[in-house]
Amino acid sequence: MFRCGCRLMRVVGGYDVPVPHGFVVANAQDAKSVVAAIGAPSVLKSQILAGGRGKGKFDSDGKGGVRIVTTPKEAFVNASEMLGHYLTAKQTPPNGLLVKKLYIYK
């Protein structure tokens, strides 16, 4: 079983299945750098072991766990509101799960 979507994408990509090329980051500055390198718009996706991340809510700002950003600065701001905060979704405990990493792709 795969513990996060980024591992699954690497394995599936080996079988000529098209998958988005992305990067895993653990801090907001790296998120800004990745978006500057790959261009915008880009997607920031919380890496937790639960479904429904897009519809979930963060304790920091009440927004979901999947976000589309249009600038590196916007990536930095959103990553700051996601990393180190708890995301509550349908498949998480009531208090949510701590987001330690983000997967960023174009």
C-alpha positions in Angstrom: 0.0 0.0 0.0 1.2 3.5 -0.8 1.3 6.0 2.1 1.1 9.1 -0.1 0.2 10.0 -3.6 3.7 11.1 -4.6 5.0 7.5 -4.2 2.1 6.2 -6.2 2.8 8.7 -9.0 6.4 7.5 -9.2 5.5 3.9 -9.5 2.6 4.4 -12.0 4.7 6.7 -14.1 7.1 3.8 -14.7 4.3 2.1 -16.6 3.9 4.9 -19.2 0.8 6.3 -17.4 0.9 10.1 -17.6 1.3 11.6 -14.2 2.1 15.2 -13.1 5.8 15.8 -12.4 6.1 17.4 -9.0 8.2 18.1 -5.9 7.8 17.4 -2.2 8.6 20.3 0.1 8.7 20.7 3.9 8.9 24.5 4.2 7.4 27.6 2.7 10.6 29.0 1.2 11.1 25.7 -0.8 7.5 26.0 -2.0 8.2 29.5 -3.3 11.4 28.3 -5.0 9.7 25.3 -6.7 6.8 27.4 -8.1 9.4 30.0 -9.3 11.2 27.1 -11.1 8.3 25.2 -12.6 6.0 28.2 -13.3 2.5 29.0 -12.4 -0.3 28.1 -12.0 0.9 25.3 -9.7 -1.0 23.0 -7.3 0.0 22.7 -3.6 -1.4 19.4 -2.2 -1.2 18.5 1.5 0.6 15.1 2.1 -1.4 13.3 4.8 -2.8 9.8 4.9 -6.4 10.7 4.3 -8.9 11.3 1.5 -10.9 14.4 1.0 -8.0 16.8 1.5 -9.4 19.3 -1.0 -12.7 19.6 0.9 -11.0 19.5 4.3 -10.3 22.6 6.4 -7.1 23.9 8.0 -7.1 25.1 11.6 -5.0 28.1 10.4 -7.2 29.7 7.8 -10.3 27.4 7.2 -9.2 26.7 3.6 -8.8 23.3 2.0 -5.8 21.0 1.7 -5.4 21.4 -2.1 -4.7 24.9 -3.5 -3.9 26.4 -6.9 -1.4 29.3 -6.8 -0.5 31.8 -9.5 2.8 33.3 -8.2 5.8 32.2 -6.1 4.7 34.7 -3.4 1.3 33.1 -3.3 2.9 29.7 -2.9 4.9 31.0 0.1 1.9 32.5 1.8 -0.3 29.4 1.2 2.5 26.9 2.2 3.0 28.9 5.4 -0.7 28.5 6.2 -0.6 24.7 5.5 2.7 23.4 6.8 2.8 22.9 10.5 -1.0 23.1 10.8 -3.8 20.6 11.2 -6.0 19.6 8.3 -9.4 18.1 9.2 -11.2 16.0 6.5 -13.7 13.2 6.3 -11.0 10.5 6.9 -9.0 12.3 9.7 -9.5 12.2 13.4 -11.7 15.0 14.8 -8.7 17.3 15.5 -7.2 16.6 12.0 -3.7 15.6 11.0 -0.5 17.6 11.1 0.7 18.6 7.6 4.5 18.2 7.4 4.9 18.1 3.6 3.4 19.4 0.4 3.4 18.0 -3.1 3.7 20.7 -5.7 3.1 20.2 -9.4 2.2 22.1 -12.5 
